[in-house]
């Protein structure tokens, strides 16, 4: 959906939440199921990794929107992404990524 920039920040964030929610609830589960049915195991793993990352994106968008709606800067950060699977999180990384089990050194900081 290419509606960003055309509304208020809160409305743009809601569009982001809606898009990420669609990906979590419908898109990636369907992609993963098709890959599994077709015995495309590498694709199945990739879609599972993406699905897990999208779940955290929904929560980050919601947190940012809550701050904007309360007329304050969103309290986010630091944001880190696992370089192996794309899992996105706030704060200090765990010893191992909860999705792909990569070591904490594989998390790259993007904000904060």
MOQUIZI-V91885 format. One record per residue. PSI is psi as a letter, one per 40 degrees, with the letter a starting at -180 (999 if undefined). OMEGA is omega as a letter, one per 40 degrees, with the letter a starting at -180 (NA if undefined). D_FIRST is the distance of its C-alpha to the first C-alpha in Angstrom with 2 decimals. Layout:
psi={PSI:PSI}
omega={OMEGA:OMEGA}
d_first={D_FIRST:D_FIRST}
This chain:
psi={h:f:e:i:e:e:a:i:d:d:d:d:d:d:d:d:d:d:d:d:d:d:d:d:d:d:c:d:d:d:d:d:d:d:d:d:d:e:f:g:d:d:d:d:d:d:d:d:d:d:d:d:d:d:d:d:d:d:d:d:d:d:d:d:d:d:d:d:d:e:f:i:h:h:g:i:i:i:h:i:h:h:e:d:e:e:h:h:i:i:a:h:i:i:d:i:h:e:d:e:e:i:i:d:e:e:h:h:h:d:i:999}
omega={a:a:a:i:a:a:i:i:i:i:i:i:i:i:i:i:a:i:i:i:i:a:a:a:a:a:a:i:i:i:a:i:i:i:i:i:a:a:i:a:i:i:i:i:i:i:i:i:a:a:i:i:a:i:i:i:i:a:i:i:i:i:i:a:i:i:i:a:i:i:i:i:i:a:a:i:e:i:i:a:i:a:a:a:a:i:a:a:i:i:a:a:i:i:i:i:a:a:a:i:i:i:a:i:a:i:i:i:i:i:i:NA}
d_first={0.00:3.81:5.83:8.07:11.58:11.71:13.05:15.48:15.22:15.64:12.83:10.45:12.03:11.68:7.87:8.61:11.39:9.75:7.44:10.69:12.79:11.33:12.08:15.46:16.53:15.54:14.10:16.59:19.53:19.21:19.01:21.92:23.92:23.68:24.76:27.58:28.67:28.83:30.69:28.29:29.21:27.69:24.26:24.85:25.66:22.68:20.29:22.38:22.12:18.31:18.29:20.74:18.87:15.66:18.07:19.20:15.83:15.32:18.76:18.37:15.37:17.58:20.53:18.98:17.82:21.35:22.92:21.02:21.79:25.40:25.45:26.31:25.01:23.23:25.86:24.22:25.87:27.05:23.99:25.07:23.52:25.64:25.94:26.77:24.06:21.36:22.39:21.44:23.80:25.52:29.18:31.77:31.00:33.10:35.82:33.69:29.97:29.47:27.31:29.08:32.30:32.13:34.46:33.36:34.01:30.92:28.63:27.45:26.99:23.94:24.53:27.38}
